[in-house]
Every structure is written in structure tokens, then in C-alpha cells.
Amino acid sequence: MTKKLVKITRETGIPLVGAIMFGVIDRGTNLLQIRATTICPLNCIYCSVDAGLKSKTRRTDYQVDIEYLIQWVKEVIKQKDCTEIEANIDSVGEPLAHPDVTKLVAELKKINEIKRISIQTNGVLLTKRLVDELEKYGLDQINLSFNTFDNEQGKFLSGCQDYNLDKIIEMAHYIAKSKITLLIAPVWIGKLNQEEMPKMIKFAKEIGAKLGIQKYEKYKLGRGPKEVKQESWWKFFNALKKWENEFDAKLKLSANDFAIRKTKSLPLVIDKNDKINATIVCDGWMNGQMIASARNRCITVEKCDKNIGDKVNVKILENKNNIYLGEMI
């Protein structure tokens, strides 16, 4: 599917709170998710959001102007009244796909309330020069996700034949020697890569990196390998306990291990079941969706065939964490 790219700037007037795909997400903790792009160069077979070039459900990508994004970050922090913020640059795609990602890090570093900046990445866009620039501008941690040490399996899991595992491993070594903390975050995809997890533990210990093993979760609109069932949390934590004992490594992690704590939440401005008038501002992420704006928030409107600029009446179906989903009435 050929996807449309929506570039979000101050001039578009599109709010940067309310959508799951872009902007600023506050989940009532001292960690803010900062999402500048949805673009991803991979097509991972286990992708929870069906991102990438071969997506069957996502028709739109988004790219946010950095200065506009920073404006919204400052406003969210002001309303949260928190002085110990971690800015986590993440994405439903690949954060490093934004052309101004180093500028984003540099501008976040200037905000007094932000004490720590981290970024999620699958590693395919990393270079030594980029790592040096991220270090220079003040990035504190890279959370690097790769799931195997086997080249062919890496291509299979990433859904990309030019996936360069050797380069990603080289980048892991390079980051580990920099001032940036490295956390290796593989996804355990059941029997597909279970034997790779002990190798991940050994590798992280060898290069002095942190490790956070993730469990594969299958989502309704995500992708999932047919040959793999979703393991239970009981089996997952039992496996972590076994590996902890075997390798003398802490693997069962909690919010406390990442210094994440509850804080004042960004106030909700629209209640669930509210019926409001909104304006369509851009194409939605999926077929049948459009993005509307009301009360300085984005609302994803389901089953919407209206055009940009149209006024619509919307009933709010969900509003958790200031992420708004609605339907036309």
C-alpha cells in the first residue's frame, strides 16, 4: 500500500496531543513519549501496529516539525507541573527516520524540567556519525531492539532482505563505548527466537549494556507469525527467572528500574461519551479514519468519509491518557 505523508507544522494547526501516532503522550508519569514520525524502513513480521512499507492497514505516515513539537512539549510539561521529566523519543515507526532527530534531542536538552532523554530504535538507521551527534547533543540512553544473532533469521523477522545485522551489532559495540547508556531490548517471539535470548544476555554483559527482554504480544491490527502462539505472562516470567539464575543477571524489570513514577496527569479536556463539534484536519492513520480537532486536541474519527475542513459532530468513545477516539453522529 502506498502511504500518504502528512507533514505537521504550526501552520497546519493540528494539535499535538490526542493522537496515538504523533505528538506528546502523557500516561500520568514522569516519562513523556515524544513522537515525531511514524515512518519505518522495516516490515517486522511481529509488528504490533502493522507499520512499514508493506503495511496492509496503515494508509498515512506523519512527520512533525521539531520546533512545533517542542512548543507542545513545553506546554504539556507546564500543565503537568513536574520538574523531573524523562523525554522518551519513541514511535509507532522508527524515531531515527525523522530527518531532524538530532535537533529534537538538542532542543529537548534545553528544557530545564527534562533531566533525561532516551530514544527507541531498531538500529537500521544508526551510524557512527549519528551516534556521535546524539552524544554531543545530550542523549542519555538508546534502547536498541534486535532479536537474533543469526543473519537469515534477522532478515526473516524484520521482513527485509537487506537487513544488516552485522552493522547493528557493530553499532551496539560503538554505543556501549560512548557516553550514551545502551539498553538492548529484544522481543522474545516464542519458539522463533527463544534460543537467542541467552545469547542476548551474554552479549549485553560482555559489552556492558543493560538488557530488557520484551514479550511478543499479538494485536488485532498488528502483524503476527502464524507459526507462533502468544506465550503466557506466567511462562515469560518463569523463563526470565530461569535465565536470571543461570546468568546472574537482573531481567525482571519494573517501572522502578527505569525511575518511572506517577505524577500529575495532563488534564482531560473531553469526557467519554461527550458529543462535540469538531473540524477535520488531516487524513487518518487507517482506512476509514480521519483526524479531527476540537478543544485543542486531536480526535481519531472512525468510519469517517468527510474532507479536510469539514465540520463534524463526534461522540467520544475513548479518552484514556488524552488519546481521543470518536465516531460521527
DRENDO-1510 file (C-alpha; in Angstrom, 1 decimal, always signed):
<recs>
REC; n; res; u; v; w
REC; 1; MET; +0.0; +0.0; +0.0 .
REC; 2; THR; +1.4; +3.4; -1.0 .
REC; 3; LYS; +1.0; +5.7; +2.0 .
REC; 4; LYS; +0.5; +9.5; +2.1 .
REC; 5; LEU; +2.9; +11.6; +4.2 .
REC; 6; VAL; +1.3; +14.3; +6.3 .
REC; 7; LYS; +3.8; +17.0; +7.4 .
REC; 8; ILE; +2.5; +18.6; +10.6 .
REC; 9; THR; +3.7; +22.2; +11.2 .
REC; 10; ARG; +2.5; +25.1; +13.3 .
REC; 11; GLU; +0.7; +26.4; +10.2 .
REC; 12; THR; -1.4; +23.3; +9.9 .
REC; 13; GLY; -2.9; +23.9; +13.3 .
REC; 14; ILE; -3.1; +20.2; +14.0 .
REC; 15; PRO; -2.9; +19.7; +17.8 .
REC; 16; LEU; +0.0; +17.5; +19.1 .
REC; 17; VAL; -2.0; +15.9; +21.9 .
REC; 18; GLY; -4.8; +13.5; +21.3 .
REC; 19; ALA; -3.4; +11.1; +18.6 .
REC; 20; ILE; -1.6; +7.8; +19.4 .
REC; 21; MET; +0.6; +8.2; +16.2 .
REC; 22; PHE; +2.3; +11.6; +16.8 .
REC; 23; GLY; +2.9; +14.4; +19.2 .
REC; 24; VAL; +3.2; +14.1; +23.0 .
REC; 25; ILE; +1.7; +11.3; +25.1 .
REC; 26; ASP; +1.4; +11.6; +28.9 .
REC; 27; ARG; +0.4; +8.5; +30.8 .
REC; 28; GLY; +0.4; +10.1; +34.2 .
REC; 29; THR; +4.1; +9.5; +35.0 .
REC; 30; ASN; +7.3; +11.5; +34.8 .
REC; 31; LEU; +8.0; +9.9; +31.4 .
REC; 32; LEU; +6.7; +11.7; +28.3 .
REC; 33; GLN; +6.5; +9.9; +25.0 .
REC; 34; ILE; +7.7; +12.2; +22.2 .
REC; 35; ARG; +6.6; +11.0; +18.7 .
REC; 36; ALA; +7.9; +12.9; +15.7 .
REC; 37; THR; +7.4; +10.4; +12.9 .
REC; 38; THR; +5.6; +7.2; +12.0 .
REC; 39; ILE; +7.8; +6.2; +9.2 .
REC; 40; CYS; +9.6; +2.8; +9.4 .
REC; 41; PRO; +12.0; +1.2; +6.9 .
REC; 42; LEU; +11.3; -2.4; +8.2 .
REC; 43; ASN; +8.3; -4.7; +7.9 .
REC; 44; CYS; +8.8; -6.8; +11.1 .
REC; 45; ILE; +6.6; -9.9; +11.0 .
REC; 46; TYR; +5.6; -9.3; +14.6 .
REC; 47; CYS; +4.9; -5.6; +14.4 .
REC; 48; SER; +2.2; -4.7; +16.8 .
REC; 49; VAL; +0.9; -1.7; +14.8 .
REC; 50; ASP; +1.5; -3.0; +11.2 .
REC; 51; ALA; +4.0; -0.3; +10.4 .
REC; 52; GLY; +6.4; -0.2; +7.5 .
REC; 53; LEU; +6.3; +0.0; +3.7 .
REC; 54; LYS; +4.2; -3.2; +3.3 .
REC; 55; SER; +1.5; -2.3; +5.8 .
REC; 56; LYS; -1.9; -3.5; +4.9 .
REC; 57; THR; -3.9; -1.3; +7.3 .
REC; 58; ARG; -2.0; +2.0; +7.6 .
REC; 59; ARG; -2.6; +4.5; +4.8 .
REC; 60; THR; -0.9; +7.6; +6.2 .
REC; 61; ASP; +2.5; +8.5; +7.7 .
REC; 62; TYR; +3.2; +11.6; +9.8 .
REC; 63; GLN; +6.2; +13.8; +10.2 .
REC; 64; VAL; +6.1; +16.6; +12.8 .
REC; 65; ASP; +8.1; +19.9; +12.6 .
REC; 66; ILE; +10.5; +19.9; +15.5 .
REC; 67; GLU; +10.0; +23.5; +16.6 .
REC; 68; TYR; +6.3; +22.9; +16.7 .
REC; 69; LEU; +6.7; +19.7; +18.7 .
REC; 70; ILE; +9.0; +21.4; +21.2 .
REC; 71; GLN; +6.3; +24.1; +21.7 .
REC; 72; TRP; +3.8; +21.4; +22.7 .
REC; 73; VAL; +6.3; +19.5; +24.9 .
REC; 74; LYS; +6.8; +22.7; +26.9 .
REC; 75; GLU; +3.1; +23.3; +27.3 .
REC; 76; VAL; +2.5; +19.7; +28.4 .
REC; 77; ILE; +5.2; +19.9; +31.0 .
REC; 78; LYS; +3.8; +23.2; +32.2 .
REC; 79; GLN; +0.4; +21.6; +32.8 .
REC; 80; LYS; +1.9; +18.5; +34.5 .
REC; 81; ASP; +3.9; +20.7; +37.0 .
REC; 82; CYS; +6.7; +18.1; +37.1 .
REC; 83; THR; +10.4; +19.1; +37.3 .
REC; 84; GLU; +12.0; +15.6; +36.8 .
REC; 85; ILE; +10.9; +14.6; +33.3 .
REC; 86; GLU; +12.3; +11.8; +31.1 .
REC; 87; ALA; +11.6; +12.5; +27.4 .
REC; 88; ASN; +11.4; +9.2; +25.6 .
REC; 89; ILE; +11.6; +9.6; +21.8 .
REC; 90; ASP; +9.6; +6.7; +20.5 .
REC; 91; SER; +7.3; +6.0; +17.6 .
REC; 92; VAL; +4.8; +3.6; +16.1 .
REC; 93; GLY; +7.5; +3.5; +13.4 .
REC; 94; GLU; +11.3; +4.3; +13.7 .
REC; 95; PRO; +12.2; +7.5; +15.5 .
REC; 96; LEU; +15.5; +7.9; +13.7 .
REC; 97; ALA; +13.6; +8.1; +10.4 .
REC; 98; HIS; +12.9; +11.8; +11.2 .
REC; 99; PRO; +15.5; +13.9; +9.3 .
REC; 100; ASP; +15.8; +16.3; +12.3 .
REC; 101; VAL; +16.1; +13.8; +15.2 .
REC; 102; THR; +19.4; +15.3; +16.4 .
REC; 103; LYS; +17.7; +18.7; +16.5 .
REC; 104; LEU; +14.9; +17.2; +18.6 .
REC; 105; VAL; +17.4; +15.9; +21.1 .
REC; 106; ALA; +19.2; +19.2; +21.2 .
REC; 107; GLU; +16.0; +21.2; +21.8 .
REC; 108; LEU; +14.7; +18.8; +24.5 .
REC; 109; LYS; +18.0; +19.2; +26.3 .
REC; 110; LYS; +17.4; +22.9; +26.7 .
REC; 111; ILE; +14.2; +22.4; +28.7 .
REC; 112; ASN; +15.0; +22.7; +32.4 .
REC; 113; GLU; +12.4; +20.2; +33.5 .
REC; 114; ILE; +13.8; +17.4; +31.3 .
REC; 115; LYS; +16.5; +15.6; +33.2 .
REC; 116; ARG; +16.9; +12.6; +30.9 .
REC; 117; ILE; +16.4; +11.9; +27.2 .
REC; 118; SER; +16.1; +8.4; +25.7 .
REC; 119; ILE; +15.3; +7.0; +22.3 .
REC; 120; GLN; +13.9; +3.8; +20.9 .
REC; 121; THR; +15.4; +2.4; +17.7 .
REC; 122; ASN; +15.5; -0.8; +15.7 .
REC; 123; GLY; +19.1; +0.2; +14.8 .
REC; 124; VAL; +19.0; +0.1; +11.0 .
REC; 125; LEU; +19.5; +3.8; +10.5 .
REC; 126; LEU; +22.3; +4.1; +13.1 .
REC; 127; THR; +25.7; +5.2; +12.0 .
REC; 128; LYS; +28.8; +6.2; +14.0 .
REC; 129; ARG; +28.4; +9.8; +12.9 .
REC; 130; LEU; +24.8; +9.8; +14.1 .
REC; 131; VAL; +25.7; +8.2; +17.5 .
REC; 132; ASP; +28.4; +10.9; +17.9 .
REC; 133; GLU; +25.9; +13.7; +17.2 .
REC; 134; LEU; +23.3; +12.2; +19.6 .
REC; 135; GLU; +26.0; +12.0; +22.2 .
REC; 136; LYS; +27.1; +15.6; +21.5 .
REC; 137; TYR; +23.5; +17.0; +21.8 .
REC; 138; GLY; +22.9; +15.2; +25.1 .
REC; 139; LEU; +21.1; +11.9; +24.5 .
REC; 140; ASP; +21.3; +9.8; +27.7 .
REC; 141; GLN; +20.1; +6.4; +26.5 .
REC; 142; ILE; +19.5; +4.3; +23.4 .
REC; 143; ASN; +17.0; +1.4; +23.7 .
REC; 144; LEU; +18.1; -0.8; +20.8 .
REC; 145; SER; +15.8; -3.6; +19.7 .
REC; 146; PHE; +17.2; -6.5; +17.7 .
REC; 147; ASN; +16.1; -10.1; +18.2 .
REC; 148; THR; +18.7; -12.6; +17.0 .
REC; 149; PHE; +22.4; -13.1; +16.1 .
REC; 150; ASP; +21.5; -15.1; +13.0 .
REC; 151; ASN; +21.7; -13.1; +9.8 .
REC; 152; GLU; +19.0; -15.1; +7.9 .
REC; 153; GLN; +16.7; -15.0; +10.9 .
REC; 154; GLY; +17.2; -11.3; +11.2 .
REC; 155; LYS; +16.1; -10.8; +7.6 .
REC; 156; PHE; +13.0; -13.0; +8.2 .
REC; 157; LEU; +12.0; -11.3; +11.5 .
REC; 158; SER; +12.5; -7.8; +10.1 .
REC; 159; GLY; +10.7; -8.6; +6.9 .
REC; 160; CYS; +13.5; -7.0; +5.0 .
REC; 161; GLN; +16.1; -8.8; +2.8 .
REC; 162; ASP; +18.7; -6.0; +3.1 .
REC; 163; TYR; +18.5; -6.1; +7.0 .
REC; 164; ASN; +22.2; -5.8; +8.1 .
REC; 165; LEU; +22.5; -7.5; +11.4 .
REC; 166; ASP; +26.3; -7.2; +11.4 .
REC; 167; LYS; +26.0; -3.4; +11.2 .
REC; 168; ILE; +23.6; -3.3; +14.1 .
REC; 169; ILE; +25.9; -5.4; +16.3 .
REC; 170; GLU; +28.7; -3.1; +15.3 .
REC; 171; MET; +26.6; -0.1; +16.4 .
REC; 172; ALA; +25.8; -1.8; +19.7 .
REC; 173; HIS; +29.6; -2.1; +20.4 .
REC; 174; TYR; +30.1; +1.6; +19.4 .
REC; 175; ILE; +27.3; +2.9; +21.6 .
REC; 176; ALA; +28.5; +0.9; +24.6 .
REC; 177; LYS; +31.8; +2.7; +24.3 .
REC; 178; SER; +30.2; +6.1; +24.2 .
REC; 179; LYS; +28.7; +8.2; +27.0 .
REC; 180; ILE; +25.3; +7.1; +26.0 .
REC; 181; THR; +23.8; +4.3; +28.0 .
REC; 182; LEU; +22.8; +1.3; +25.9 .
REC; 183; LEU; +19.8; -0.9; +26.7 .
REC; 184; ILE; +19.3; -3.9; +24.4 .
REC; 185; ALA; +15.6; -4.7; +24.1 .
REC; 186; PRO; +15.0; -7.9; +22.2 .
REC; 187; VAL; +11.5; -9.2; +21.6 .
REC; 188; TRP; +11.1; -12.9; +22.6 .
REC; 189; ILE; +8.9; -14.3; +19.8 .
REC; 190; GLY; +8.2; -17.7; +21.3 .
REC; 191; LYS; +9.9; -20.6; +19.6 .
REC; 192; LEU; +11.2; -18.5; +16.7 .
REC; 193; ASN; +14.0; -16.9; +18.7 .
REC; 194; GLN; +13.8; -18.4; +22.2 .
REC; 195; GLU; +17.3; -19.9; +21.8 .
REC; 196; GLU; +18.6; -16.4; +21.0 .
REC; 197; MET; +17.7; -14.9; +24.4 .
REC; 198; PRO; +20.6; -16.5; +26.4 .
REC; 199; LYS; +22.9; -15.1; +23.6 .
REC; 200; MET; +21.4; -11.7; +24.2 .
REC; 201; ILE; +22.1; -11.9; +27.9 .
REC; 202; LYS; +25.7; -12.9; +27.4 .
REC; 203; PHE; +26.2; -10.2; +24.7 .
REC; 204; ALA; +24.8; -7.4; +26.9 .
REC; 205; LYS; +27.1; -8.5; +29.8 .
REC; 206; GLU; +30.1; -8.7; +27.6 .
REC; 207; ILE; +29.8; -5.1; +26.2 .
REC; 208; GLY; +28.4; -3.6; +29.5 .
REC; 209; ALA; +24.9; -2.9; +28.2 .
REC; 210; LYS; +21.6; -3.0; +30.1 .
REC; 211; LEU; +19.1; -5.6; +29.0 .
REC; 212; GLY; +15.3; -5.6; +28.9 .
REC; 213; ILE; +13.7; -8.6; +27.2 .
REC; 214; GLN; +10.2; -7.9; +25.8 .
REC; 215; LYS; +7.4; -10.4; +25.3 .
REC; 216; TYR; +5.8; -10.7; +21.9 .
REC; 217; GLU; +2.1; -9.6; +22.1 .
REC; 218; LYS; -0.3; -10.2; +19.3 .
REC; 219; TYR; -2.7; -7.4; +18.5 .
REC; 220; LYS; -5.8; -7.4; +16.4 .
REC; 221; LEU; -4.5; -4.9; +13.8 .
REC; 222; GLY; -0.8; -5.8; +14.1 .
REC; 223; ARG; +1.2; -8.5; +12.3 .
REC; 224; GLY; +2.0; -11.9; +13.7 .
REC; 225; PRO; +3.7; -15.0; +12.5 .
REC; 226; LYS; +1.2; -17.8; +12.0 .
REC; 227; GLU; +3.6; -20.4; +13.4 .
REC; 228; VAL; +4.0; -18.8; +16.8 .
REC; 229; LYS; +1.4; -18.5; +19.5 .
REC; 230; GLN; +1.5; -15.8; +22.1 .
REC; 231; GLU; +3.2; -17.1; +25.3 .
REC; 232; SER; +1.5; -16.5; +28.6 .
REC; 233; TRP; +3.0; -14.0; +31.1 .
REC; 234; TRP; +3.4; -16.9; +33.5 .
REC; 235; LYS; +5.7; -18.7; +31.1 .
REC; 236; PHE; +7.5; -15.4; +30.2 .
REC; 237; PHE; +8.4; -14.6; +33.8 .
REC; 238; ASN; +9.3; -18.1; +34.6 .
REC; 239; ALA; +11.8; -18.0; +31.7 .
REC; 240; LEU; +13.2; -14.7; +32.9 .
REC; 241; LYS; +13.7; -16.2; +36.4 .
REC; 242; LYS; +15.5; -19.2; +35.0 .
REC; 243; TRP; +17.8; -17.0; +32.9 .
REC; 244; GLU; +18.4; -14.7; +35.9 .
REC; 245; ASN; +19.7; -17.7; +37.9 .
REC; 246; GLU; +21.7; -19.1; +35.1 .
REC; 247; PHE; +23.4; -15.9; +34.1 .
REC; 248; ASP; +23.4; -13.9; +37.3 .
REC; 249; ALA; +21.5; -11.0; +35.6 .
REC; 250; LYS; +18.5; -9.0; +36.6 .
REC; 251; LEU; +15.9; -9.5; +33.9 .
REC; 252; LYS; +12.5; -9.0; +35.6 .
REC; 253; LEU; +12.2; -5.2; +35.4 .
REC; 254; SER; +9.6; -2.8; +36.7 .
REC; 255; ALA; +8.9; +0.9; +36.4 .
REC; 256; ASN; +11.2; +1.4; +39.4 .
REC; 257; ASP; +14.2; +0.1; +37.5 .
REC; 258; PHE; +13.6; +2.9; +35.0 .
REC; 259; ALA; +12.9; +5.6; +37.6 .
REC; 260; ILE; +9.4; +5.9; +36.3 .
REC; 261; ARG; +6.9; +7.3; +38.9 .
REC; 262; LYS; +3.4; +8.6; +39.0 .
REC; 263; THR; +2.9; +12.3; +38.6 .
REC; 264; LYS; +0.1; +14.7; +37.9 .
REC; 265; SER; -1.5; +13.9; +34.6 .
REC; 266; LEU; -2.3; +16.3; +31.8 .
REC; 267; PRO; -5.9; +17.2; +32.4 .
REC; 268; LEU; -8.6; +15.6; +30.1 .
REC; 269; VAL; -10.5; +18.2; +28.1 .
REC; 270; ILE; -13.2; +16.0; +26.6 .
REC; 271; ASP; -15.1; +13.4; +28.6 .
REC; 272; LYS; -16.0; +9.9; +27.4 .
REC; 273; ASN; -19.5; +10.0; +25.7 .
REC; 274; ASP; -19.3; +13.7; +25.1 .
REC; 275; LYS; -20.9; +14.9; +21.9 .
REC; 276; ILE; -18.9; +17.7; +20.3 .
REC; 277; ASN; -18.4; +19.6; +17.1 .
REC; 278; ALA; -15.0; +19.2; +15.5 .
REC; 279; THR; -13.1; +20.1; +12.3 .
REC; 280; ILE; -11.4; +17.5; +10.1 .
REC; 281; VAL; -7.7; +18.5; +9.9 .
REC; 282; CYS; -6.0; +15.6; +8.1 .
REC; 283; ASP; -6.2; +12.0; +6.9 .
REC; 284; GLY; -6.4; +9.3; +9.4 .
REC; 285; TRP; -3.8; +6.6; +10.1 .
REC; 286; MET; -6.1; +3.8; +8.8 .
REC; 287; ASN; -8.6; +3.3; +6.1 .
REC; 288; GLY; -12.0; +4.8; +7.1 .
REC; 289; GLN; -10.4; +7.2; +9.6 .
REC; 290; MET; -9.9; +11.0; +9.6 .
REC; 291; ILE; -8.3; +13.2; +12.2 .
REC; 292; ALA; -10.4; +16.0; +13.7 .
REC; 293; SER; -9.6; +18.8; +16.0 .
REC; 294; ALA; -11.6; +20.2; +18.9 .
REC; 295; ARG; -10.6; +21.9; +22.2 .
REC; 296; ASN; -7.0; +21.9; +21.1 .
REC; 297; ARG; -6.9; +18.1; +20.9 .
REC; 298; CYS; -6.8; +15.6; +18.0 .
REC; 299; ILE; -9.6; +13.1; +17.7 .
REC; 300; THR; -9.4; +10.0; +15.6 .
REC; 301; VAL; -12.8; +9.7; +14.0 .
REC; 302; GLU; -13.9; +6.2; +12.9 .
REC; 303; LYS; -15.9; +5.4; +9.8 .
REC; 304; CYS; -15.5; +9.0; +8.5 .
REC; 305; ASP; -15.7; +9.9; +4.9 .
REC; 306; LYS; -15.6; +13.7; +5.3 .
REC; 307; ASN; -13.0; +16.0; +3.8 .
REC; 308; ILE; -10.3; +18.3; +5.4 .
REC; 309; GLY; -12.0; +21.4; +6.6 .
REC; 310; ASP; -15.5; +19.8; +7.1 .
REC; 311; LYS; -17.3; +20.3; +10.4 .
REC; 312; VAL; -18.5; +17.0; +12.0 .
REC; 313; ASN; -20.4; +16.0; +15.1 .
REC; 314; VAL; -18.5; +13.4; +17.1 .
REC; 315; LYS; -19.3; +11.2; +20.1 .
REC; 316; ILE; -16.2; +10.4; +22.1 .
REC; 317; LEU; -15.7; +6.7; +22.6 .
REC; 318; GLU; -12.3; +6.7; +24.4 .
REC; 319; ASN; -10.2; +9.4; +26.1 .
REC; 320; LYS; -7.6; +7.5; +28.2 .
REC; 321; ASN; -4.3; +9.4; +28.6 .
REC; 322; ASN; -5.7; +12.2; +26.4 .
REC; 323; ILE; -5.8; +9.9; +23.4 .
REC; 324; TYR; -9.2; +10.5; +21.8 .
REC; 325; LEU; -11.2; +8.1; +19.7 .
REC; 326; GLY; -14.7; +9.1; +18.4 .
REC; 327; GLU; -17.4; +8.3; +15.9 .
REC; 328; MET; -19.6; +10.5; +13.8 .
REC; 329; ILE; -23.2; +11.1; +14.9 .
</recs>
